[in-house]
């Protein structure tokens, strides 16, 4: 692991992990290349900012849940191979029911290079520790469709409020959002912008 990258759980032991690409519960339907352990890696700077978020949430009996963080380039390459196989639509019903698989790149749900591979981008939601349930954000993680957009408002008032809460606390602690995905945030001033790492998560 390169210098300046850390294991997030070492710094934030209270954080909840659900690393989807280390399982079959993702839009490809299989474990993704480069994910050999369900452990979360980020740059030290992103981890510090995330720790600030977590400390604020814990005061209200809430916690971050991490779906993805650092992502090896080989995982992105795995997505690209999968996307070219238009007949593999095993997970379409769950993750992209209204999107033609051939359009996933054009619509920027999948990219040939990912900010995740730079080590300061993270996919998160919020869990209510009193119930151990995720806050209702209106769609599941990695749902490809306009419904996942940050400003999409054809959802309930509660879902809108939950999305706004997540956006507000993340943006107030040094992150910027990705408008198409309510769960996706990148550290402002990230240390390895436009550098794409490929070390394995283990």
C-alpha positions in Angstrom: 0.0 0.0 0.0 1.5 3.4 -1.0 2.5 5.9 1.6 -0.3 8.2 2.8 -3.0 5.5 2.4 -4.5 4.0 5.6 -7.0 1.4 6.7 -10.1 3.4 7.6 -11.2 1.1 10.4 -7.9 1.6 12.2 -8.7 5.3 12.4 -12.5 5.1 12.8 -13.3 1.8 14.5 -17.0 2.7 14.9 -17.6 2.9 11.2 -19.9 0.4 9.5 -18.6 -1.5 6.5 -20.6 -3.1 3.7 -18.0 -3.4 0.9 -20.3 -4.4 -2.0 -17.6 -5.2 -4.5 -16.2 -7.8 -2.1 -19.4 -9.8 -2.6 -21.9 -10.7 -5.2 -24.3 -8.1 -4.1 -23.5 -5.5 -6.7 -24.5 -4.6 -10.3 -22.1 -7.1 -11.8 -23.2 -10.0 -9.6 -19.8 -11.3 -8.7 -16.8 -10.4 -6.6 -14.8 -7.7 -8.4 -11.1 -7.9 -9.3 -8.9 -6.4 -6.7 -11.3 -6.8 -3.7 -9.6 -9.6 -1.7 -10.8 -8.5 1.8 -13.7 -6.5 3.2 -11.5 -3.7 4.4 -11.7 0.0 3.5 -8.7 2.0 2.4 -8.5 5.8 1.8 -5.9 8.5 1.9 -5.0 9.9 5.3 -6.6 13.2 4.4 -9.9 11.7 3.4 -9.9 9.5 6.4 -9.4 12.5 8.7 -12.3 14.3 7.1 -14.5 11.2 7.4 -13.6 10.9 11.0 -14.9 14.4 11.6 -18.2 13.4 10.0 -18.5 10.2 12.0 -17.8 11.9 15.3 -20.7 14.3 14.6 -23.1 11.6 13.6 -22.3 9.4 16.7 -23.5 12.3 18.9 -27.0 11.7 17.5 -26.8 7.8 17.6 -26.0 7.7 13.8 -23.1 6.2 11.9 -21.7 6.2 8.4 -21.9 3.0 6.4 -19.2 2.6 3.7 -20.1 0.8 0.5 -16.9 1.6 -1.4 -13.7 3.7 -1.0 -10.4 3.2 -2.7 -11.0 1.1 -5.8 -8.2 -0.5 -7.7 -7.9 0.3 -11.5 -8.2 -3.5 -12.2 -11.7 -3.3 -10.7 -12.6 -0.5 -13.1 -11.3 -2.6 -15.9 -13.5 -5.5 -14.6 -16.5 -3.1 -14.9 -15.5 -2.2 -18.5 -15.3 -5.9 -19.5 -18.7 -6.5 -18.0 -20.2 -3.5 -19.7 -19.1 -4.8 -23.1 -21.0 -8.0 -22.6 -24.4 -6.7 -23.4 -26.0 -10.2 -22.9 -25.0 -10.3 -19.2 -27.9 -8.6 -17.5 -28.2 -10.8 -14.4 -28.5 -7.8 -12.1 -30.5 -5.4 -14.3 -33.8 -5.7 -12.4 -32.1 -4.7 -9.2 -29.6 -2.1 -10.3 -30.5 -0.6 -13.7 -34.1 -1.6 -14.6 -34.8 1.5 -16.8 -31.3 1.9 -18.3 -30.0 0.1 -21.4 -26.8 -1.5 -20.4 -25.1 -0.1 -23.5 -25.8 3.4 -22.2 -24.1 3.0 -18.8 -20.9 4.7 -20.0 -22.6 7.4 -22.0 -24.8 8.3 -19.1 -21.6 8.3 -16.8 -22.7 5.7 -14.4 -19.6 3.8 -15.2 -16.3 5.4 -16.2 -13.0 4.1 -17.8 -11.2 6.0 -15.0 -12.7 6.4 -11.5 -12.1 9.0 -8.9 -12.2 6.1 -6.4 -8.9 4.9 -7.7 -7.3 8.1 -6.5 -8.0 7.1 -3.0 -10.1 10.1 -1.7 -13.6 9.2 -3.0 -16.1 7.3 -1.0 -19.7 5.9 -1.3 -21.6 6.2 1.9 -25.0 6.3 3.6 -26.2 6.8 7.2 -27.4 4.2 9.7 -29.6 4.8 12.7 -27.8 3.0 15.5 -31.0 2.8 17.5 -32.6 0.6 14.9 -29.6 -0.6 12.9 -31.4 0.5 9.7 -30.1 2.7 7.0 -31.9 6.0 6.5 -34.3 5.8 3.6 -32.7 7.6 0.7 -35.3 6.7 -1.9 -33.1 4.3 -3.9 -30.6 1.6 -3.0 -26.8 2.1 -3.4 -25.6 1.8 -7.0 -29.1 2.2 -8.5 -28.4 3.5 -12.0 -31.2 5.9 -12.9 -32.3 9.5 -12.5 -33.9 8.6 -9.2 -30.4 8.5 -7.6 -29.6 12.1 -8.5 -28.9 14.4 -5.6 -31.6 16.9 -6.7 -34.2 14.3 -7.8 -37.4 15.2 -5.9 -40.1 12.7 -7.0 -39.6 10.9 -3.7 -41.1 11.3 -0.2 -40.4 14.3 2.0 -38.6 12.0 4.4 -36.3 10.6 1.6 -35.6 14.2 0.5 -34.7 15.2 4.0 -32.4 12.2 4.5 -30.5 13.0 1.3 -30.2 16.6 2.3 -28.9 15.6 5.7 -26.2 13.4 4.2 -25.2 16.0 1.6 -25.1 18.8 4.2 -22.8 16.9 6.7 -20.5 15.6 4.1 -20.1 18.9 2.3 -19.6 20.8 5.6 -16.7 18.5 6.4 -14.6 18.8 3.3 -16.2 16.7 0.6 -17.9 17.5 -2.7 -20.7 15.5 -4.2 -21.3 13.8 -7.5 -24.7 15.1 -8.7 -25.9 11.8 -10.3 -25.4 9.7 -7.1 -26.5 10.7 -3.7 -24.0 8.4 -2.0 -20.8 9.5 -3.8 -18.4 12.1 -2.4 -14.8 13.2 -3.1 -12.5 15.1 -0.8 -11.9 18.6 -1.9 -8.2 19.2 -2.5 -7.6 15.4 -2.8 -3.8 14.7 -2.7 -3.7 12.3 -5.7 -6.0 13.9 -8.2 -5.7 12.3 -11.6 -3.5 9.5 -10.3 -5.1 6.1 -10.5 -3.7 3.3 -8.3 -4.0 -0.4 -8.7 -2.9 -2.1 -5.5 -5.1 -4.9 -4.3 -7.4 -4.4 -1.3 -6.3 -7.0 1.2 
